[in-house]
Amino acid sequence: MKIKDIVNRDIVTLTNCEHEPIHIPGKIQPHGFLIGVTSNWKIDFCTENISVFLDLLHTQVLGKDFAAVFGANAEKQILEYINEDKIQDVFPLEIELFNKLFQISIHKSHDIYVLEAEPQFPGKEKLADVYTQTIQFVTQMNNTKSLKDLCALVAQGTREITGYDRVMIYRFDEQYNGEVFAENCREDLEPFLGLHYPHTDIPAQARELYIKNQLRLIVDIDYKPVPIYTVDDKEGKNLDLSLSILRSTSPIHVEYLKNMGVGATLTISLIHHDRLWGLIACHHYSEKNISPEIRLAAKLQGQFITSQIDIRQSNDENINAQKTNVAFEQLTSLDLPILQNSLETIAAMPQLLELCNAAGVSIVSREKIYKNGLTPSDEKITALIEAIANKFPNEIFVTNKISDDFSETVQDSSFAGIIYHSLGNNDHIIWYRPETISEINWGGDPEKSIIKDSNGLHPRNSFNIWKQIVKNQSSNWKQYEINAAVKYAHALHNQLILIMLSEEEEKYRSQSELLKETNSELENINWISTHDLQEPLRKIQLITSKMLSELDVISTESISNSLQRVSKSANRMSGLLEDILKYTRIKNTRDKLEEVDLNKILKSTIKEMHETIAESKAIIEHENLPEVHAISFLMRQLFINILQNSIKYASSERQPKIVITASQEPVLIHDRYKVYCHWVCFSDNGIGFEQQYAESIFKVFTRLHTQEQYTGSGVGLALCKKIMQAVGGDIRAEGKPNQGADIIIYFPCDPEDTLLAL
């Protein structure tokens, strides 16, 4: 029978170190021996060092029946152990071989049963002692509050149980860079707490093995590997040792530990949600082995951590998540009008930042940007949105390092992390976090974790603290913060849809009102055409007919009087037609609004009306008037009509006086719709009117007095009403009989606002 060893002699280089087949080294550590048996209990694998523990050579064992070598009783004990599903049990099988006591760990590697035998440990710890230590630890564990406190307790407890010089709780980040999260060590040793180690220190294939086999022991770092031999009956024969206790370690890892001065190690995997969360890494600075009972107790320490990760992290996150839920409820319970300008109120709410613990937020809707807190400029926000839309067409994008995804043109020193959410219809919301400059202490330069020299590939030999300053990134967004942002973005999206529907409804309502008003105007124009215009026309016809029939007897004076009456009637018709023309020409011209200084308008109006004012001996007093969004020529027409109206209806009992006052600061004209306006008030001391007519005096051709009492077409104040509607404002009147009247005009401060629907 021909035999061969299965030692993997492939040389590890920079090109294959990440794929080093560490699960099939073909050799073990020498503190035990290994045999592999087939399903029919033929010994197919055996380590060279079996002769160290038993009076047997590996050449005498390979190819033989297990019972023929070790006896039928030993085979029976092992079969019972396997058949009772104790394979890979926490307790190894205690068995006597050739009058020597061994503890055998058994696992199955494909179709081979792997038996790893270690001599019975001297001074074996009693299970009762391990149980007592475990109960004490659980009691102490319940007194810890945070995950970090628990890990510190586990580090202390593991060191007390195992007796290693240093015990570290090693936690991985998303890229598998490690951090010493908790530590307990001899007082004379330099602490590693807080140090970071690059992901290359524990490559991917090593992490996979840590998931499969949760306990890894190196008894003596200076051990000489023992080769595994097998029957040479087929090419490429090998043995997967992923679950092995005795598996030999990668030469690079051994050299790495030697460079650290470590003599022995124990490593326990911390598995959380099927992912390697971290390790309990135990270092000893001389040779050290521990019994199966101590290994079990140490493994339990790891179970304590992994069983508590969700609870401890969830507890911390739940407290913070509750704050975001409160912020969300406060935002969504706001009693806001269904108007576009309600976004100003939303953006200004501190809860919008508290929602995901952001430093700033911007809402972009209809090309207008609403901001709060620490945000970029409007230009940068627009550029950022365009860049995100081009590169990430999804509706949500989250990063804590914007520089990784976008060029300098989008970067801004005021932020490094964002949560972006599209709201549809070219609307967007973005939360911002500023750069958080942090210092990371690495255990050696992470860029020099693997070094190649003339002698081959080596791990670094320097573990001096290497400081790295991390810039251009914010603190990480927690999942509950992202969820809260997404949840509110959907709520805001629905709000914007409601605003759009409300505006469409208001648009149709306004059009309906306008149509109704237009029909009313047409009826009035038809009435004036058939009544007011007919009356002076009948007078002209009557007078001219009478003059023609009495040409022979009529005197010159009578002709003159008749012609004056004709002229007066014709002038009245002309005035009526001119006012009707002015009224019908007024249209909604809000797209042409401009900044208008009402002081200049008033000054030019008074100058234009100089003769009328002088003739009536009216006194005009005024304050400083505001600048408003309007149209100059319409404002002049407005002021002329209001002043003419006050002069026309002056009291015969006193000298006419008109006082013009104005708001010096914007005032809230409507609480619900949050419309801020400037107002101007024209107060006179004329004849006044009953307040019940305050609305009707603005209707076209509506008159409170007869033509004989006060001349006019009845279009003047209706024309004022239409002018104010054209610029999105409003006009109101307040009167007291025989005391005077106030005409108040309102101009929205924001040209996008309108008072027509309020």
C-alpha positions in Angstrom: 0.0 0.0 0.0 1.3 3.4 -1.0 0.8 6.4 1.3 1.4 10.2 0.9 1.1 13.4 2.9 -1.4 16.0 1.9 0.6 19.0 3.1 -0.3 22.2 1.1 3.0 23.5 -0.2 1.7 26.3 -2.4 3.7 29.5 -1.8 1.6 32.5 -0.7 2.2 35.6 -2.7 0.7 39.0 -3.0 -1.5 37.8 -5.8 -3.0 34.8 -3.9 -2.7 35.7 -0.2 -6.4 36.6 -0.1 -7.2 33.1 -1.5 -4.8 31.1 0.6 -6.5 27.7 1.2 -6.2 27.8 5.0 -9.0 25.2 5.4 -6.8 22.5 3.7 -3.3 23.0 5.1 -2.7 19.2 5.3 -1.2 19.5 8.8 -2.1 20.1 12.4 -0.8 21.4 15.6 1.2 18.8 17.7 -0.7 18.9 21.0 -3.0 16.1 19.7 -3.3 13.6 16.8 -5.9 13.2 14.1 -7.3 10.3 12.2 -10.0 10.3 9.5 -12.2 7.3 8.9 -14.6 6.5 6.0 -18.2 5.5 6.4 -17.3 1.8 6.6 -14.7 2.7 9.3 -11.5 2.3 7.3 -8.8 4.7 8.5 -8.1 6.9 5.5 -6.1 9.8 7.1 -3.7 9.8 10.0 -1.2 12.4 11.3 2.5 11.5 11.6 2.6 12.2 15.3 0.2 9.4 16.4 3.4 7.7 17.6 4.0 10.4 20.1 0.7 9.5 21.9 0.3 5.8 21.1 2.7 3.0 20.4 1.7 3.1 16.7 3.1 4.5 13.5 0.9 6.2 11.0 2.0 3.7 8.4 0.6 0.9 10.6 -2.7 2.6 10.9 -3.6 3.8 7.4 -5.9 1.5 5.4 -6.8 -0.6 8.4 -10.2 -1.1 10.0 -10.7 1.2 13.0 -11.7 -1.7 15.3 -8.7 -3.7 14.2 -6.4 -1.0 15.4 -8.2 0.5 18.4 -10.5 -2.4 19.4 -14.2 -3.1 19.0 -15.1 -1.4 22.3 -13.6 1.9 21.2 -15.4 1.8 17.9 -18.7 1.0 19.7 -18.2 4.0 22.1 -17.6 6.3 19.1 -20.6 5.0 17.1 -22.8 5.5 20.1 -21.5 9.0 20.5 -22.2 9.7 16.8 -25.6 8.0 16.7 -26.8 10.0 19.7 -26.3 13.1 17.6 -23.5 14.3 19.9 -21.2 14.9 17.0 -19.7 18.4 17.3 -21.2 18.4 20.8 -19.8 20.9 23.3 -18.4 18.0 25.3 -15.7 15.8 23.7 -15.9 12.0 24.0 -13.8 10.7 26.9 -12.3 7.4 25.8 -9.4 5.1 26.7 -7.0 4.0 24.0 -4.2 1.6 24.8 -4.7 2.3 28.5 -4.4 6.0 28.0 -7.2 8.5 28.5 -8.1 10.9 25.6 -10.7 13.5 24.9 -11.8 13.1 21.3 -13.6 15.8 19.3 -15.5 14.4 16.3 -16.9 16.2 13.2 -17.7 15.2 9.7 -15.8 16.6 6.7 -17.8 15.6 3.6 -17.8 11.7 3.8 -15.0 11.5 6.4 -15.4 11.3 10.1 -12.5 13.4 11.6 -11.4 12.3 15.1 -9.1 14.7 16.9 -7.6 13.2 20.1 -6.0 15.2 22.9 -4.6 13.6 26.1 -6.8 13.9 29.2 -6.1 17.3 30.5 -4.2 17.2 33.9 -6.0 18.8 36.8 -9.3 18.7 34.9 -11.8 21.4 36.1 -15.1 20.2 37.4 -18.2 21.2 35.6 -19.6 22.5 38.9 -16.9 25.1 39.0 -17.6 26.3 35.5 -21.3 26.4 36.3 -20.7 28.5 39.4 -18.6 31.0 37.4 -21.3 31.2 34.8 -24.0 31.9 37.3 -21.9 34.7 38.8 -21.2 36.2 35.4 -24.9 36.2 34.5 -25.7 38.1 37.7 -23.1 40.7 36.9 -24.2 40.8 33.2 -27.7 41.9 34.3 -26.3 44.9 36.0 -24.7 46.3 32.9 -26.6 48.8 30.8 -24.7 49.3 27.5 -23.2 46.9 25.0 -19.8 48.4 25.7 -20.2 47.7 29.5 -21.2 44.1 28.7 -18.2 43.6 26.5 -15.9 44.9 29.2 -17.4 42.5 31.7 -17.0 39.6 29.2 -13.3 40.5 28.7 -12.8 40.5 32.4 -14.7 37.3 33.0 -13.0 35.5 30.1 -9.6 36.4 31.4 -10.5 35.2 34.9 -11.8 31.9 33.6 -9.0 31.2 31.1 -6.0 32.8 32.7 -4.8 34.5 29.4 -2.5 37.5 29.7 -4.8 39.7 27.5 -8.4 39.3 26.5 -9.9 41.7 23.8 -13.4 42.0 22.4 -12.7 42.8 18.8 -15.5 44.4 16.8 -15.7 44.7 13.0 -17.1 47.5 10.9 -18.9 47.1 7.6 -15.6 46.7 5.8 -14.3 44.3 8.4 -11.7 46.7 9.8 -11.5 45.8 13.5 -11.5 47.8 16.6 -10.6 46.7 20.1 -13.9 47.5 21.7 -13.2 46.2 25.2 -10.1 44.8 26.9 -8.7 43.3 30.1 -5.0 42.6 30.4 -2.1 42.3 32.8 -1.2 45.7 34.3 2.4 45.6 32.9 1.1 45.2 29.3 0.5 48.1 27.0 -3.3 48.4 26.4 -4.7 48.0 22.9 -8.1 49.4 23.8 -9.4 51.7 21.1 -6.9 50.6 18.5 -8.1 49.8 15.0 -6.7 47.1 12.7 -7.2 46.8 8.9 -9.4 44.1 7.3 -6.3 42.6 5.8 -5.2 41.4 9.2 -8.1 38.9 9.1 -8.7 38.1 5.4 -12.0 36.9 4.0 -11.2 33.2 4.0 -10.2 33.4 7.7 -13.5 35.1 8.5 -15.4 32.4 6.8 -13.7 29.8 9.0 -14.4 31.8 12.1 -18.1 31.5 11.1 -17.9 27.8 10.6 -15.8 27.0 13.6 -16.4 29.3 16.5 -13.4 28.3 18.7 -9.8 28.5 17.5 -6.9 27.5 19.7 -3.1 27.9 19.2 -1.3 26.3 22.1 2.3 27.2 21.1 3.1 29.8 18.4 6.5 28.1 17.9 4.9 24.7 17.2 6.2 22.5 14.4 3.3 21.5 12.1 2.5 17.8 11.9 1.7 16.5 8.4 -1.4 14.4 7.6 -0.9 11.2 5.6 -3.4 9.3 3.5 -3.7 6.2 1.4 -2.5 7.2 -2.1 -5.5 5.8 -4.0 -6.6 8.8 -6.0 -5.1 12.1 -7.3 -5.8 15.4 -5.5 -6.9 13.7 -2.3 -7.4 16.2 0.6 -9.1 16.8 3.9 -11.2 19.9 4.7 -10.3 21.0 8.3 -12.7 23.9 8.5 -14.2 22.5 11.7 -11.0 21.1 13.1 -9.7 21.9 16.6 -6.1 21.0 15.8 -5.9 22.6 12.3 -2.5 24.2 11.6 -2.4 27.9 11.1 -1.4 29.9 8.1 2.3 30.7 8.1 1.5 34.4 7.6 -0.7 34.4 10.6 1.9 32.7 12.7 4.5 35.2 11.7 2.0 38.0 12.5 1.5 36.7 16.0 5.3 36.3 16.5 5.8 39.9 15.4 3.3 40.9 18.2 5.3 38.8 20.7 2.4 36.4 21.3 3.0 32.9 22.5 -0.5 31.3 22.4 -4.0 32.4 21.5 -7.6 31.5 21.9 -10.1 33.0 19.5 -13.9 32.8 19.9 -16.2 33.9 17.1 -19.1 36.4 17.8 -21.8 35.6 15.2 -24.7 38.0 14.9 -27.4 37.5 12.3 -25.2 35.0 10.4 -22.4 37.6 10.1 -19.1 37.8 11.9 -19.7 40.7 14.3 -16.4 40.3 16.2 -14.1 38.1 18.1 -13.0 37.4 21.7 -9.2 37.4 21.1 -7.1 36.0 24.0 -3.4 36.4 23.9 -0.8 34.7 26.1 2.9 35.6 26.0 4.1 32.1 26.5 2.8 28.6 25.7 -0.7 27.9 27.0 -3.4 25.2 26.7 -6.8 25.0 28.3 -9.1 22.1 29.1 -12.3 21.4 27.1 -14.3 22.7 30.2 -12.5 26.0 30.1 -12.9 26.2 26.3 -16.7 25.7 26.8 -16.9 28.4 29.5 -15.0 30.8 27.3 -17.3 30.0 24.4 -20.3 30.7 26.6 -18.8 34.2 27.2 -19.1 34.8 23.5 -22.7 33.5 23.6 -23.5 36.0 26.3 -22.4 38.9 24.0 -24.1 37.7 20.9 -27.3 37.0 22.7 -27.3 40.6 24.0 -26.2 42.6 20.9 -29.7 43.1 19.5 -31.1 43.8 23.0 -28.4 46.3 23.9 -28.3 48.0 20.5 -32.1 48.0 20.2 -32.4 49.6 23.6 -30.1 52.4 22.6 -31.8 52.8 19.2 -35.3 52.5 20.6 -34.6 55.5 22.9 -33.5 57.6 19.9 -36.1 56.1 17.6 -38.8 57.2 20.0 -37.5 60.8 19.6 -37.8 60.5 15.9 -41.3 59.1 16.2 -42.3 62.1 18.4 -40.8 64.5 15.8 -42.7 62.7 13.0 -46.0 62.8 14.8 -45.5 66.5 15.6 -44.8 67.2 11.9 -47.7 65.2 10.5 -50.1 66.6 13.1 -49.5 70.3 12.1 -52.7 72.1 11.2 -51.4 73.8 8.1 -53.4 75.2 5.2 -53.2 73.2 2.0 -51.2 75.9 0.3 -47.7 76.0 -1.2 -46.5 78.6 1.3 -47.1 76.1 4.1 -43.7 74.6 3.1 -42.1 77.6 4.7 -43.6 76.6 8.0 -42.7 73.0 7.6 -39.1 73.7 6.7 -38.7 76.0 9.7 -39.9 73.4 12.2 -37.0 72.1 14.4 -38.7 68.6 14.3 -37.8 68.3 10.6 -34.1 68.2 11.7 -34.8 66.1 14.8 -36.5 63.5 12.6 -33.2 62.1 11.6 -30.8 64.1 13.7 -29.7 66.2 10.8 -27.9 69.6 10.9 -29.8 71.0 8.0 -32.6 70.4 5.6 -33.8 71.8 2.2 -37.2 71.3 0.5 -37.2 72.0 -3.2 -40.7 72.5 -4.7 -41.7 74.3 -7.9 -38.1 75.6 -8.3 -38.3 77.3 -4.9 -36.0 76.2 -2.1 -37.0 76.2 1.5 -34.1 75.8 4.0 -33.4 75.3 7.7 -30.2 74.8 9.6 -26.8 74.2 8.1 -27.3 73.8 4.3 -25.4 74.5 1.1 -26.2 77.5 -1.2 -29.2 77.3 -3.5 -26.8 76.8 -6.5 -25.1 73.9 -4.8 -28.4 72.3 -3.9 -29.6 72.6 -7.5 -26.3 71.1 -8.7 -26.5 68.3 -6.2 -30.0 67.3 -7.1 -29.0 67.2 -10.8 -26.0 65.1 -10.1 -28.0 62.6 -8.0 -30.7 62.3 -10.6 -28.0 61.6 -13.3 -26.1 59.0 -11.3 -28.7 57.5 -8.9 -32.1 57.6 -10.6 -33.8 55.9 -7.6 -36.0 58.0 -5.4 -33.7 57.7 -2.3 -29.9 58.1 -1.9 -28.0 58.0 1.4 -24.3 58.6 2.1 -22.1 59.8 4.9 -19.3 60.7 2.4 -20.5 62.7 -0.5 -17.0 63.0 -2.0 -17.0 59.3 -2.8 -19.8 59.7 -5.3 -19.5 63.2 -6.7 -16.9 65.6 -8.0 -15.6 68.8 -6.5 -18.4 70.8 -8.3 -21.0 69.2 -6.0 -19.0 69.1 -2.8 -19.5 71.8 -0.2 -17.6 72.3 3.1 -20.9 72.8 4.9 -22.0 69.1 4.5 -20.5 65.6 4.0 -23.5 63.3 4.5 -27.0 63.5 3.1 -30.3 61.7 3.0 -32.0 62.5 -0.4 -35.5 61.7 -1.3 -37.4 62.5 -4.5 -40.9 63.8 -4.0 -42.0 63.5 -7.6 -42.9 66.3 -10.0 -39.4 67.6 -9.7 -39.7 68.2 -6.0 -37.1 67.0 -3.5 -36.1 66.9 0.1 -32.5 66.6 1.4 -31.2 66.3 5.0 -27.6 67.3 5.6 -24.9 66.4 8.1 -21.6 68.3 8.4 -18.1 66.8 8.1 -17.0 65.1 11.3 -13.2 65.1 11.5 -12.1 62.1 13.5 -8.8 60.5 14.6 -8.3 56.8 14.3 -5.5 55.0 16.1 -4.3 52.1 14.1 -2.2 49.3 15.5 0.5 49.9 12.8 0.2 51.5 9.4 -2.8 49.8 7.7 -1.2 50.5 4.3 1.8 48.3 5.3 -0.1 45.3 6.7 1.6 43.0 4.2 5.2 43.5 3.2 7.1 41.9 0.3 10.9 41.7 0.4 13.6 39.5 -1.1 12.6 36.7 1.2 9.0 36.6 0.2 5.7 37.8 1.7 5.5 38.9 5.4 3.0 40.6 7.7 4.0 43.9 9.2 6.3 43.7 12.2 5.5 47.2 13.6 2.5 47.7 15.8 3.3 51.2 16.9 0.3 53.4 17.1 -0.3 55.0 13.7 -2.7 57.9 13.7 -5.0 58.6 10.8 -7.1 61.8 10.5 -10.4 61.0 8.7 -12.0 63.9 6.8 -14.8 64.6 4.3 -17.3 62.4 6.0 -20.1 62.8 8.5 -21.3 60.4 11.2 -23.1 57.4 9.9 -26.9 57.6 9.3 -28.6 55.0 11.6 -31.2 52.8 10.0 -34.0 54.2 12.1 -33.0 57.7 11.0 -33.1 56.7 7.4 -36.5 55.0 7.9 -37.9 58.1 9.6 -36.7 60.3 6.8 -38.2 58.0 4.2 -41.5 57.8 6.1 -41.8 61.6 6.3 -40.8 62.1 2.7 -43.8 60.0 1.7 -46.0 62.1 4.0 -44.7 65.3 2.5 -45.2 63.9 -1.0 -48.8 63.3 -0.1 -49.0 66.8 1.2 -47.7 68.2 -2.0 -50.3 66.3 -4.0 -53.0 67.7 -1.8 -51.7 71.2 -2.4 -51.7 70.6 -6.1 -55.3 69.3 -6.0 -56.4 72.1 -3.8 -54.9 74.7 -6.1 -56.5 73.1 -9.1 -59.8 73.2 -7.2 -59.2 76.8 -6.2 -58.3 77.6 -9.8 -61.6 76.2 -11.1 -63.5 78.0 -8.2 -61.8 81.3 -9.1 -62.6 80.8 -12.7 -66.2 80.1 -11.8 -66.4 83.2 -9.6 -64.8 85.2 -12.4 -67.2 83.9 -14.9 -70.1 84.7 -12.5 -68.7 88.2 -12.0 -68.2 88.7 -15.7 -71.8 87.7 -16.4 -72.9 90.2 -13.8 -70.8 92.9 -15.4 -72.3 92.1 -18.8 -75.8 92.3 -17.4 -74.9 95.7 -15.8 -73.3 96.9 -19.1 -76.4 95.8 -20.9 -78.5 97.6 -18.4 -76.5 100.8 -18.6 -76.6 100.6 -22.4 -80.4 100.4 -22.3 -81.0 102.7 -19.5 -78.3 105.2 -18.5 -77.1 105.8 -22.0 -80.7 106.0 -23.4 -81.6 108.7 -20.9 -79.1 111.4 -22.1 -79.8 110.2 -25.7 -83.5 110.8 -25.3 -82.8 114.3 -23.9 -80.6 115.1 -26.9 -83.3 113.8 -29.3 -86.1 115.7 -27.5 -84.2 119.0 -27.4 -83.0 118.9 -31.0 -86.5 117.9 -32.2 -88.0 120.8 -30.3 -85.4 123.2 -31.6 -86.1 122.1 -35.2 -89.9 122.5 -34.8 -89.6 126.0 -33.3 -86.9 127.5 -35.4 -89.1 130.5 -36.4 -90.0 131.5 -32.8 -87.0 130.3 -30.7 -84.8 133.0 -29.3 -81.0 133.1 -29.3 -80.9 132.7 -25.6 -83.2 129.7 -25.7 -81.0 128.1 -28.4 -77.9 128.6 -26.3 -79.6 127.0 -23.2 -80.8 124.1 -25.3 -77.3 123.5 -26.8 -75.8 123.6 -23.4 -78.2 120.9 -22.3 -77.4 118.9 -25.4 -73.7 119.2 -24.7 -74.1 118.2 -21.1 -76.0 115.1 -22.0 -73.4 114.2 -24.7 -70.6 114.7 -22.2 -72.3 112.4 -19.8 -72.6 109.8 -22.5 -69.0 110.2 -23.4 -68.0 109.9 -19.7 -70.0 106.7 -19.4 -68.6 105.2 -22.5 -65.0 106.1 -21.4 -65.5 104.5 -17.9 -67.0 101.4 -19.5 -63.9 101.2 -21.8 -61.5 101.6 -18.9 -63.3 98.9 -16.9 -63.4 96.3 -19.6 -59.7 96.8 -20.4 -58.6 95.9 -16.9 -57.2 92.3 -17.1 -55.3 90.0 -14.7 -51.8 91.2 -15.3 -50.0 89.5 -12.4 -47.3 88.2 -14.6 -46.2 91.8 -15.2 -46.0 92.9 -11.6 -43.0 95.0 -10.6 -41.7 96.9 -7.5 -43.7 100.1 -7.3 -43.0 103.0 -5.0 -46.4 104.3 -3.9 -44.9 107.6 -2.7 -44.0 108.4 -6.3 -47.5 107.4 -7.5 -49.2 109.6 -4.9 -47.0 112.5 -5.7 -47.7 112.3 -9.5 -51.4 111.8 -8.8 -51.7 114.9 -6.6 -49.9 116.9 -9.2 -52.2 115.6 -11.9 -55.3 116.5 -9.8 -54.0 119.9 -8.7 -56.9 121.9 -10.2 -59.6 119.5 -8.8 -58.0 119.6 -5.4 -57.6 123.4 -5.4 -61.2 123.9 -6.6 -62.6 121.7 -3.8 -60.2 123.3 -1.3 -59.4 119.7 -0.1 -56.6 119.0 2.4 -54.5 115.9 1.7 -52.2 114.5 4.4 -50.1 111.3 4.0 -47.5 109.1 5.7 -44.6 107.4 4.0 -46.1 104.7 1.7 -44.5 101.2 1.1 -43.1 99.7 -2.0 -45.5 97.0 -3.4 -45.7 94.5 -6.2 -48.0 96.2 -8.7 -48.2 98.0 -12.1 -47.5 101.8 -12.1 -50.2 103.0 -14.5 -52.9 101.0 -12.7 -51.8 102.4 -9.4 -52.1 105.9 -10.7 -55.6 105.2 -12.0 -56.4 103.6 -8.6 -55.3 106.6 -6.6 -57.1 109.1 -9.0 -60.4 107.2 -8.6 -60.1 106.9 -4.8 -59.3 110.6 -4.4 -61.9 111.8 -6.9 -64.5 109.7 -5.0 -63.6 111.3 -1.6 -63.7 114.8 -3.2 -67.0 114.0 -5.0 -68.7 112.9 -1.7 -67.3 115.7 0.4 -69.6 117.1 3.1 -71.0 120.6 2.5 -70.7 121.3 6.2 -66.8 121.1 6.4 -63.7 121.5 4.4 -62.7 118.2 2.7 -59.8 116.4 4.3 -58.2 113.2 3.1 -55.6 111.4 5.4 -53.5 108.6 3.8 -51.9 106.2 6.2 -50.0 102.9 5.6 -48.4 99.9 7.4 -44.7 100.4 7.8 -44.0 96.7 8.2 -45.7 93.6 6.7 -48.8 92.5 8.6 -50.5 89.1 8.7 -53.8 89.5 7.0 -55.0 85.9 7.3 -53.9 83.6 10.1 -54.9 80.3 8.4 -53.3 81.1 5.0 -50.3 83.0 6.5 -50.6 85.9 3.9 -48.5 88.9 4.8 -49.5 92.3 3.2 -48.9 96.0 3.1 -52.0 98.1 3.5 -52.8 101.8 2.6 -55.9 103.5 4.0 -57.6 106.6 2.5 -59.7 108.3 5.2 -62.0 111.2 4.4 -64.5 113.4 6.3 -67.2 113.3 3.7 -70.8 112.2 3.8 -69.9 108.5 4.5 -72.4 105.7 4.0 -74.2 102.9 5.9 -71.9 99.9 6.5 -74.4 97.6 4.9 -73.4 99.1 1.5 -69.7 98.4 2.0 -69.7 95.5 -0.5 -72.2 96.9 -3.1 -70.4 100.2 -3.6 -67.6 98.2 -5.5 -70.1 96.8 -8.0 -70.1 98.3 -11.4 -72.8 101.0 -12.0 -74.0 100.7 -8.4 -74.9 104.2 -7.0 -76.1 105.1 -3.5 -77.3 108.6 -4.7 -79.2 110.0 -7.6 -77.6 111.6 -10.6 -79.1 114.9 -9.6 -77.4 114.7 -6.2 -73.9 113.5 -7.3 -72.9 113.1 -10.9 -70.9 110.1 -12.1 -71.2 106.8 -13.9 -71.0 104.5 -10.9 -67.9 102.8 -12.3 -65.2 104.5 -10.2 -65.0 102.2 -7.2 -65.8 99.2 -9.3 -62.8 100.1 -11.4 -60.7 100.3 -8.2 -61.9 96.8 -7.2 -60.9 95.4 -10.6 -57.5 97.0 -10.5 -56.7 95.4 -7.0 -57.9 92.1 -8.3 -55.6 92.4 -11.3 -52.6 92.7 -9.0 -53.7 90.0 -6.6 -54.7 92.4 -3.8 -58.0 93.5 -2.2 -59.9 96.7 -1.4 -62.4 97.2 1.4 -64.5 100.1 2.6 -65.7 101.2 6.0 -68.2 104.1 6.4 -70.1 106.1 9.0 -73.0 108.3 7.8 -72.2 112.1 7.9 -68.7 111.3 9.4 -66.7 109.9 6.5 -65.4 106.8 4.9 -62.2 104.7 4.8 -61.0 103.0 1.7 -58.3 100.4 2.5 -56.2 98.6 -0.1 -54.1 95.5 0.5 -51.0 94.3 -1.4 -49.5 90.8 -0.8 -45.8 91.0 0.1 -45.1 87.9 -1.9 -46.0 88.3 -5.6 -47.0 84.6 -5.7 -49.7 85.2 -3.1 -53.2 86.4 -3.9 -56.0 87.6 -1.8 -58.7 86.8 -4.3 -59.6 83.5 -2.8 -59.4 84.5 0.9 
